[in-house]
Amino acid sequence: MTASLIEQVAQATFEQRYGPNMWERMSGGTKQLEMQGAQVALKACLQPTDKMWSGLARDIIMWNRFPSPTGAALHEHLRMLGKEIPQWLKDEIQNVDHVPPKGTVAVCVFKAMIYAELGG
C-alpha cells in the first residue's frame, strides 16, 4: 500500500468526523495516529488476516445465511457460541424479530474485521 493512499484515507475519514480542511491543522502525531488507523482499514479491505476473518466477522456471516437472519437470531447465535456481543453491534443490529438491511450487515462485518485487527 502506498503512503499516499493511506494518507488520503486518513485525511478523508478525519475530515468527515471533524470538518473540511481540519487535516492541515493537525499535528504530525495526530496525523500519524490517523494514518495507522487508515492502514488497518485498508488492510481489512485488501489483505485480511486470519484474525480478521475468523472471529466475529465469520459469526455474522454464518448467521446471515440462516433461513431467517433476524436481529434476535444473531443475538441468540452469538450467545450460544459464548461470544460477548459488543455494544456497537447491539446498536447496529438490535435484538428484534426483523431482518436488518444488507448494508447494515456489511458494515458490521467490516467493523468486526477492523476491531479484530485492533484487538478490541
N, C-alpha and C positions, 0 to 999 in steps of 0.2 A: 504494500500500500504506500502510496506516495504521501509525503508530508503535506503537500498542498491539498490533497483530498481530505486528509484528516483535519487540517485547519479549516477547510471550507465547511465541513460538517460541524465542527466545534463552534465556529462563528454563527452558522445558521441556527443551531439549537440554542445557543446562548442568547442571540438577539430575539429569538422567538419568545424566550422567557422574560428578558429584561428590556427589550425595545430596540429599535433600529439605531445603528451607529454606536451601540454600547461596547462593542468588541474593541474598538480602537482606544477606548478609555480605560480598559482593564490592564492591570499589571501583568508582568511576564509570568509570575507564579500562578495567577488565576487562569491565564491562558493555557499554561502547561497542564493544569488540572482538567480543564475543559477538553483539551486535546487528548488526554489519556482516556477520558470517558468516550470521546468520539472514536478513538481507536478500538475500544472494546465493542462499541456499537457496530462499527464496520466489520470487525472480525466476526461478529454474530451473523452478519449478512453473508459474508464471503467465505469464511473458514471456521465453521462451528466446531467446537471441541466436543469430546465425549461428555464432558461435564455439562455442556450447554444443551445437548440434545437428549440426554438420558434422564434427567430428573423430572421436574415439574412440567417442563415443556412436553415431554413424552406422555406424561399422565394426562395432560389436557388433550393431546391428540387422540389418545386411546378413548377418553370419554366422548370426544366429538364424533367417534364412529359408532357410538351406541345408537340403537333404534330411535330413542327419544332423548337427545342430548340437552336436557333442561339444566337450568342452573342448580336446581335441587339435586339432580342426578350427579352433577360434578361434585358438589359438596359431599354427598354421600360416598361417591367413589374415592375421593381423597381421604375421607375419614377411615374408610375400610382399608385403605392402603397404609394407614397410620401416619399420614402426612399432615403437617400443620398447614393450614390454609393462610397464606399471607394476607394482610389487610388490603393491599392493593387489589388482590384477586377477588376478595369479598366485595369490594366496592365496584369492580368492573362487571363481575358475573355474580349476581345476588342469588341467594338460596331460595329461589322461587320456581314455580312449575311452568316455566315457559322457556323456549329455546332462544338463546341470545343471538344477536346478529353475527353474521360471519366475520365482519370486520372487527368486532369486539374480540372474538375468539382469536383472530390473527394477531391482534395487538397483545393479547395475554400470552400467547406463545412466544412472541418476540420479547416481552418483558421478562418472562420466565428464563429465557436464554441469557438475557443481559444480567439479571440478578444472580443466576448460577455462576456466571463468569466472574462477577464482582464478589461472590461469596456471601450474598445476602439474600 
